[in-house]
Amino acid sequence: MNSLELLKNLMLWLLAALGKEKRWQEPPLCQLPIVD
């Protein structure tokens, strides 16, 4: 995995963490664990 793809996944994870009211229909590409 290249750094750009990793960064994109991190951004998606941060957005999911900041907006818990929005449930993602499908997990991020690297399926990072999201702690509720």
C-alpha positions, 0 to 999 in steps of 0.5 A: 500500500502506498502512502497516498492510499494510506492517507486517504483511508486515514482521512475516511477514518477521521471523518467517520470518527468525527461524524458518528451519526453518519454510519458508513454503509461499507468499511474503509479500504483497509478496514480500520477498527472504529471504536464506538 
